[in-house]
Amino acid sequence: MSITYWLFQAEVWLILALVLIIADIVVGLDFFVLPVGVAAAIVSALLFAESRFWFSDTILLESWREVLIAFAILSVAAIFLIRKLFQRRNIDTPDINQY
């Protein structure tokens, strides 16, 4: 079987997503691979929905290139969203370590 076969399997992307998210949490990578895991989960959901014809006859991801491009774009978008979500807010209280 070729790599093209595996790229269109939603289960493969779901396993990749779980491995990356669990590794980020357990190893303590400080949200380093979490956005990539989230993007893999979204690609898995898209492939699953497409295989069940939830988008009617519309085919979103036709070739392996489109799958990888969608994964890359979703990874970059997830990086910005997670960084914005988990960014520490600057509190206007004075820091006790400032002299």
DSSP file with accessible surface (Angstrom, degrees, kcal/mol):
  #  RESIDUE AA STRUCTURE BP1 BP2  ACC     N-H-->O    O-->H-N    N-H-->O    O-->H-N    TCO  KAPPA ALPHA  PHI   PSI    X-CA   Y-CA   Z-CA
    1    1 A M              0   0  175      0, 0.0     2,-0.1     0, 0.0     0, 0.0   0.000 360.0 360.0 360.0 144.8    0.0    0.0    0.0
    2    2 A S     >  -     0   0   67      1,-0.1     4,-1.2     4,-0.0     3,-0.5  -0.376 360.0-106.6 -93.9 171.1    1.2    3.4   -0.8
    3    3 A I  H  > S+     0   0  119      1,-0.2     4,-2.0     2,-0.2     5,-0.2   0.812 116.1  66.2 -66.1 -27.8    1.4    6.5    1.3
    4    4 A T  H  > S+     0   0   52      1,-0.2     4,-0.9     2,-0.2    -1,-0.2   0.898  97.9  53.4 -62.4 -38.8   -1.5    8.0   -0.6
    5    5 A Y  H >4 S+     0   0  102     -3,-0.5     3,-0.7     1,-0.2    -1,-0.2   0.927 110.3  46.5 -60.3 -45.6   -3.8    5.3    0.8
    6    6 A W  H >< S+     0   0  118     -4,-1.2     3,-1.1     1,-0.2    -1,-0.2   0.805 104.0  61.5 -71.1 -29.5   -2.8    6.1    4.4
    7    7 A L  H 3< S+     0   0   24     -4,-2.0    -1,-0.2     1,-0.2    -2,-0.2   0.749 103.7  50.6 -69.1 -21.2   -3.2    9.9    4.0
    8    8 A F  T << S+     0   0   63     -4,-0.9     2,-0.7    -3,-0.7    -1,-0.2   0.346  85.7 102.3 -98.2   7.4   -6.9    9.4    3.2
    9    9 A Q    <>  -     0   0   49     -3,-1.1     4,-1.4     1,-0.2     3,-0.5  -0.812  57.9-158.6 -93.6 118.1   -7.6    7.3    6.2
   10   10 A A  H  > S+     0   0   10     -2,-0.7     4,-2.2     1,-0.2    -1,-0.2   0.843  91.3  60.8 -63.7 -31.2   -9.4    9.3    8.9
   11   11 A E  H  > S+     0   0  110      1,-0.2     4,-2.5     2,-0.2    -1,-0.2   0.862 100.4  53.8 -65.7 -36.2   -8.2    6.7   11.6
   12   12 A V  H  > S+     0   0   54     -3,-0.5     4,-2.4     2,-0.2    -1,-0.2   0.932 110.5  46.1 -64.0 -43.7   -4.6    7.4   10.8
   13   13 A W  H  X S+     0   0   12     -4,-1.4     4,-2.5     2,-0.2    -2,-0.2   0.872 111.9  52.1 -67.4 -35.5   -5.0   11.1   11.3
   14   14 A L  H  X S+     0   0   84     -4,-2.2     4,-2.6     2,-0.2    -2,-0.2   0.918 110.0  47.9 -67.6 -41.3   -7.0   10.5   14.5
   15   15 A I  H  X S+     0   0  108     -4,-2.5     4,-2.6     2,-0.2     5,-0.2   0.925 112.2  49.9 -63.6 -43.5   -4.2    8.2   15.9
   16   16 A L  H  X S+     0   0   68     -4,-2.4     4,-2.5     1,-0.2     5,-0.2   0.923 110.9  50.1 -60.1 -42.9   -1.7   10.9   15.0
   17   17 A A  H  X S+     0   0    2     -4,-2.5     4,-2.7     1,-0.2     5,-0.3   0.933 111.9  46.8 -62.6 -46.0   -3.7   13.5   16.8
   18   18 A L  H  X S+     0   0   94     -4,-2.6     4,-2.6     1,-0.2     5,-0.3   0.910 112.3  50.0 -64.2 -41.9   -4.1   11.5   19.9
   19   19 A V  H  X S+     0   0   88     -4,-2.6     4,-2.5    -5,-0.2    -1,-0.2   0.934 114.1  44.8 -62.1 -44.9   -0.4   10.6   20.0
   20   20 A L  H  X S+     0   0   34     -4,-2.5     4,-2.2    -5,-0.2    -2,-0.2   0.919 115.5  45.9 -68.3 -42.0    0.6   14.3   19.6
   21   21 A I  H  X S+     0   0   44     -4,-2.7     4,-2.0    -5,-0.2    -2,-0.2   0.935 115.6  45.9 -68.1 -43.6   -1.9   15.6   22.1
   22   22 A I  H  X S+     0   0   98     -4,-2.6     4,-3.2    -5,-0.3     5,-0.4   0.916 112.4  51.6 -65.9 -39.9   -1.1   13.0   24.7
   23   23 A A  H  X S+     0   0   33     -4,-2.5     4,-2.1    -5,-0.3     5,-0.5   0.906 109.1  51.0 -63.1 -38.9    2.7   13.5   24.2
   24   24 A D  H  X>S+     0   0    5     -4,-2.2     5,-1.5    -5,-0.2     4,-0.7   0.899 116.6  40.3 -65.8 -38.5    2.3   17.2   24.7
   25   25 A I  H  <5S+     0   0  122     -4,-2.0    -2,-0.2     3,-0.2    -1,-0.2   0.937 121.4  39.7 -75.9 -46.9    0.4   16.7   27.9
   26   26 A V  H  <5S+     0   0  112     -4,-3.2    -3,-0.2     1,-0.2    -2,-0.2   0.932 121.6  39.6 -72.4 -45.9    2.4   13.9   29.4
   27   27 A V  H  <5S-     0   0  101     -4,-2.1    -1,-0.2    -5,-0.4    -3,-0.2   0.768 105.5-126.2 -78.2 -22.8    5.9   15.0   28.4
   28   28 A G  T  <5 +     0   0   44     -4,-0.7    -3,-0.2    -5,-0.5    -4,-0.1   0.958  43.5 166.8  77.8  55.4    5.2   18.6   29.1
   29   29 A L      < -     0   0   64     -5,-1.5     3,-0.4    -6,-0.2    -4,-0.1   0.308  50.9-117.9 -87.2  10.1    6.2   20.2   25.8
   30   30 A D  S    S-     0   0  142     -6,-0.4    -5,-0.1     1,-0.2    -6,-0.0   0.922  72.2 -51.1  55.2  51.4    4.5   23.5   26.7
   31   31 A F  S    S+     0   0  101     -7,-0.3    -1,-0.2   -10,-0.1    -6,-0.1   0.816 101.3 134.7  60.0  34.7    2.0   23.4   23.9
   32   32 A F  S    S+     0   0  161     -3,-0.4     4,-0.2     1,-0.1    -2,-0.1   0.910  81.9  17.3 -80.1 -44.3    4.7   22.7   21.3
   33   33 A V  S  > S+     0   0   28    -13,-0.2     4,-2.1     2,-0.1     5,-0.2   0.407 101.0  95.0-108.3   1.4    2.9   19.9   19.4
   34   34 A L  H  > S+     0   0   22      1,-0.2     4,-2.5     2,-0.2     5,-0.2   0.927  84.1  50.6 -60.1 -45.5   -0.6   20.5   20.6
   35   35 A P  H  > S+     0   0    6      0, 0.0     4,-2.4     0, 0.0    -1,-0.2   0.892 110.1  50.7 -62.0 -34.6   -1.6   22.7   17.6
   36   36 A V  H  > S+     0   0   44      2,-0.2     4,-2.2     1,-0.2    -2,-0.2   0.903 110.6  49.5 -68.5 -38.3   -0.3   20.1   15.2
   37   37 A G  H  X S+     0   0    0     -4,-2.1     4,-2.0     2,-0.2    -1,-0.2   0.900 110.4  50.0 -66.2 -38.9   -2.4   17.4   17.1
   38   38 A V  H  X S+     0   0   47     -4,-2.5     4,-2.1     2,-0.2    -2,-0.2   0.915 110.3  50.4 -65.2 -41.7   -5.4   19.6   16.9
   39   39 A A  H  X S+     0   0    0     -4,-2.4     4,-2.5     1,-0.2    -2,-0.2   0.899 108.8  52.0 -63.7 -39.1   -4.9   20.1   13.2
   40   40 A A  H  X S+     0   0    0     -4,-2.2     4,-2.3     1,-0.2    -1,-0.2   0.890 108.6  51.3 -65.0 -36.9   -4.6   16.4   12.7
   41   41 A A  H  X S+     0   0   35     -4,-2.0     4,-2.3     2,-0.2    -2,-0.2   0.897 110.1  49.0 -66.6 -38.3   -7.9   15.9   14.5
   42   42 A I  H  X S+     0   0   70     -4,-2.1     4,-2.6     2,-0.2    -2,-0.2   0.913 110.6  49.8 -68.2 -41.1   -9.6   18.4   12.3
   43   43 A V  H  X S+     0   0    0     -4,-2.5     4,-2.7     2,-0.2     5,-0.2   0.916 110.2  52.2 -62.9 -39.6   -8.2   16.7    9.1
   44   44 A S  H  X S+     0   0   11     -4,-2.3     4,-2.5     1,-0.2    -2,-0.2   0.923 109.9  48.1 -61.2 -43.5   -9.5   13.4   10.5
   45   45 A A  H  X S+     0   0   59     -4,-2.3     4,-2.7     2,-0.2     5,-0.2   0.899 111.3  50.6 -64.4 -40.7  -12.9   14.9   11.0
   46   46 A L  H  X S+     0   0   45     -4,-2.6     4,-2.4     2,-0.2    -2,-0.2   0.922 112.4  45.9 -63.2 -44.1  -12.9   16.4    7.5
   47   47 A L  H  X S+     0   0   10     -4,-2.7     4,-2.1     2,-0.2    -2,-0.2   0.893 113.7  49.4 -66.7 -38.0  -12.0   13.0    6.0
   48   48 A F  H  X S+     0   0   72     -4,-2.5     4,-1.4    -5,-0.2    -2,-0.2   0.937 112.8  46.4 -64.9 -46.1  -14.5   11.2    8.1
   49   49 A A  H  <>S+     0   0    6     -4,-2.7     5,-2.6     1,-0.2     6,-0.4   0.882 112.3  51.4 -63.9 -37.5  -17.3   13.6    7.1
   50   50 A E  H ><5S+     0   0   30     -4,-2.4     3,-1.1     1,-0.2    -1,-0.2   0.886 108.2  51.0 -68.0 -36.6  -16.3   13.5    3.5
   51   51 A S  H 3<5S+     0   0   63     -4,-2.1    -1,-0.2     1,-0.2    -2,-0.2   0.773 110.9  48.9 -72.3 -24.8  -16.4    9.7    3.5
   52   52 A R  T 3<5S-     0   0  136     -4,-1.4    -1,-0.2    -5,-0.1    -2,-0.2   0.299 113.0-120.0 -93.8   6.2  -19.9    9.7    5.0
   53   53 A F  T X 5 +     0   0  148     -3,-1.1     3,-1.2     1,-0.1    -3,-0.2   0.844  62.1 148.3  59.4  37.8  -21.1   12.3    2.4
   54   54 A W  T 3 <S+     0   0  169     -5,-2.6    -4,-0.2     1,-0.3     3,-0.1   0.714  74.4  52.2 -71.7 -21.0  -22.0   14.9    5.0
   55   55 A F  T >  S-     0   0   75     -6,-0.4     3,-1.8     1,-0.4    -1,-0.3  -0.003 111.7-128.8 -98.6  25.3  -21.0   17.6    2.5
   56   56 A S  T <  S-     0   0   77     -3,-1.2    -1,-0.4     1,-0.3    -3,-0.0  -0.407  73.4 -21.7  57.4-124.0  -23.4   15.9   -0.1
   57   57 A D  T 3  S+     0   0  143     -2,-0.1     2,-0.3    -3,-0.1    -1,-0.3   0.391 105.3 118.7 -95.2   5.5  -21.4   15.4   -3.3
   58   58 A T    <   -     0   0   81     -3,-1.8     2,-0.6    -5,-0.1    -3,-0.2  -0.558  50.7-155.3 -75.5 129.9  -18.8   18.0   -2.6
   59   59 A I        +     0   0   99     -2,-0.3     3,-0.2     1,-0.2    -2,-0.1  -0.928  15.1 177.0-107.1 113.9  -15.3   16.6   -2.4
   60   60 A L  S    S+     0   0   74     -2,-0.6     2,-0.7     1,-0.2    -1,-0.2   0.884  74.2  37.5 -82.3 -44.1  -13.0   18.9   -0.3
   61   61 A L        +     0   0   14      1,-0.2    -1,-0.2   -15,-0.1     3,-0.0  -0.852  63.4 158.8-116.6  96.0   -9.8   16.9   -0.3
   62   62 A E        +     0   0  138     -2,-0.7     2,-0.2    -3,-0.2    -1,-0.2   0.859  62.0  30.1 -87.4 -39.4   -9.3   15.2   -3.7
   63   63 A S  S  > S-     0   0   36      1,-0.1     4,-1.6   -55,-0.0     3,-0.2  -0.753  82.0-109.0-120.7 168.5   -5.5   14.6   -3.8
   64   64 A W  H  > S+     0   0   97     -2,-0.2     4,-2.2     1,-0.2     5,-0.2   0.817 117.6  60.2 -66.1 -27.8   -2.9   13.8   -1.2
   65   65 A R  H  > S+     0   0  147      1,-0.2     4,-2.6     2,-0.2    -1,-0.2   0.911 103.4  49.7 -64.5 -41.7   -1.5   17.3   -1.8
   66   66 A E  H  > S+     0   0   75      2,-0.2     4,-2.4    -3,-0.2    -1,-0.2   0.863 108.9  52.9 -66.9 -34.1   -4.7   18.9   -0.7
   67   67 A V  H  X S+     0   0    0     -4,-1.6     4,-2.3     2,-0.2    -2,-0.2   0.948 113.1  43.2 -64.4 -45.9   -4.8   16.8    2.4
   68   68 A L  H  X S+     0   0   66     -4,-2.2     4,-2.4     2,-0.2    -2,-0.2   0.874 113.6  51.1 -71.1 -34.4   -1.3   17.9    3.4
   69   69 A I  H  X S+     0   0  100     -4,-2.6     4,-2.8     2,-0.2     5,-0.2   0.926 111.0  48.7 -66.9 -42.6   -1.9   21.6    2.4
   70   70 A A  H  X S+     0   0   20     -4,-2.4     4,-2.7     1,-0.2     5,-0.2   0.918 111.4  50.6 -61.9 -41.0   -5.1   21.5    4.6
   71   71 A F  H  X S+     0   0   39     -4,-2.3     4,-2.1     2,-0.2    -2,-0.2   0.920 111.9  47.2 -62.4 -43.0   -3.1   20.0    7.4
   72   72 A A  H  X S+     0   0   52     -4,-2.4     4,-2.3     2,-0.2    -2,-0.2   0.931 113.8  46.6 -65.8 -44.7   -0.4   22.7    7.1
   73   73 A I  H  X S+     0   0  111     -4,-2.8     4,-2.5     1,-0.2    -2,-0.2   0.927 113.7  48.3 -65.2 -42.8   -2.9   25.5    7.0
   74   74 A L  H  X S+     0   0   43     -4,-2.7     4,-2.5    -5,-0.2    -1,-0.2   0.858 109.4  54.3 -66.6 -33.0   -4.8   24.2    9.9
   75   75 A S  H  X S+     0   0   13     -4,-2.1     4,-2.0    -5,-0.2    -2,-0.2   0.936 110.6  44.9 -64.5 -45.7   -1.6   23.7   11.9
   76   76 A V  H  X S+     0   0   78     -4,-2.3     4,-1.9     2,-0.2    -2,-0.2   0.923 114.5  48.8 -65.3 -42.2   -0.6   27.3   11.4
   77   77 A A  H  X S+     0   0   43     -4,-2.5     4,-2.4     1,-0.2    -2,-0.2   0.910 110.7  51.0 -64.3 -39.9   -4.1   28.5   12.3
   78   78 A A  H  X S+     0   0    8     -4,-2.5     4,-2.8     1,-0.2     5,-0.3   0.858 105.3  57.1 -66.7 -34.1   -4.2   26.3   15.4
   79   79 A I  H  X S+     0   0   63     -4,-2.0     4,-2.3     1,-0.2     5,-0.2   0.953 111.0  42.2 -60.2 -48.1   -0.8   27.7   16.5
   80   80 A F  H  X S+     0   0  133     -4,-1.9     4,-2.2     2,-0.2    -2,-0.2   0.906 116.5  48.0 -67.3 -40.3   -2.1   31.3   16.4
   81   81 A L  H  X S+     0   0  124     -4,-2.4     4,-2.4     2,-0.2    -2,-0.2   0.924 114.7  44.1 -67.8 -43.2   -5.5   30.4   18.0
   82   82 A I  H  X S+     0   0   22     -4,-2.8     4,-2.7     2,-0.2    -2,-0.2   0.898 113.2  51.5 -70.2 -38.0   -3.9   28.3   20.9
   83   83 A R  H  X S+     0   0  161     -4,-2.3     4,-0.6    -5,-0.3    -1,-0.2   0.928 113.3  45.3 -62.5 -41.8   -1.3   30.9   21.5
   84   84 A K  H  < S+     0   0  138     -4,-2.2     3,-0.4    -5,-0.2    -2,-0.2   0.897 114.9  48.8 -67.9 -37.5   -4.0   33.6   21.7
   85   85 A L  H  < S+     0   0  123     -4,-2.4    -2,-0.2     1,-0.2    -1,-0.2   0.905 120.0  34.3 -70.2 -42.2   -6.2   31.4   23.9
   86   86 A F  H  < S+     0   0  109     -4,-2.7    -1,-0.2    -5,-0.1     2,-0.2   0.311  85.5 126.6 -99.0   7.9   -3.5   30.4   26.4
   87   87 A Q     <  -     0   0  104     -4,-0.6     2,-0.2    -3,-0.4    -3,-0.0  -0.471  65.5-116.0 -68.2 133.6   -1.5   33.7   26.4
   88   88 A R        -     0   0  228     -2,-0.2     2,-0.3     1,-0.1    -1,-0.1  -0.508  27.5-125.4 -72.2 135.1   -1.0   35.0   29.9
   89   89 A R        -     0   0  174     -2,-0.2     2,-0.6     1,-0.1    -1,-0.1  -0.585  19.3-118.4 -81.4 139.9   -2.7   38.3   30.4
   90   90 A N        -     0   0  158     -2,-0.3     2,-0.4     2,-0.0    -1,-0.1  -0.695  29.0-152.1 -77.7 119.5   -0.6   41.2   31.7
   91   91 A I        -     0   0  124     -2,-0.6    -3,-0.0     2,-0.1    -1,-0.0  -0.764  14.2-134.1 -93.9 138.7   -2.0   42.2   35.0
   92   92 A D  S    S+     0   0  165     -2,-0.4    -1,-0.1     2,-0.1     3,-0.0   0.397  71.5 113.1 -76.0   6.1   -1.6   45.8   36.0
   93   93 A T  S    S-     0   0   99      1,-0.1    -2,-0.1     0, 0.0     2,-0.0  -0.560  78.6-103.4 -75.9 141.2   -0.5   44.9   39.5
   94   94 A P        -     0   0  111      0, 0.0     2,-0.3     0, 0.0    -1,-0.1  -0.368  32.0-117.1 -66.6 145.0    3.2   45.7   40.1
   95   95 A D    >   -     0   0   83      1,-0.1     3,-1.4    -3,-0.0    -3,-0.0  -0.633  11.1-140.7 -82.2 136.2    5.6   42.9   40.1
   96   96 A I  T 3  S+     0   0  147     -2,-0.3    -1,-0.1     1,-0.3     0, 0.0   0.693  99.9  60.2 -72.5 -14.0    7.4   42.3   43.4
   97   97 A N  T 3  S+     0   0  104      2,-0.1     2,-0.4     0, 0.0    -1,-0.3   0.474  80.4 100.0 -92.7  -2.2   10.6   41.6   41.5
   98   98 A Q    <         0   0  143     -3,-1.4     0, 0.0     1,-0.0     0, 0.0  -0.722 360.0 360.0 -85.4 134.1   10.8   45.0   39.9
   99   99 A Y              0   0  254     -2,-0.4    -2,-0.1     0, 0.0    -3,-0.0  -0.815 360.0 360.0-114.1 360.0   13.2   47.4   41.7
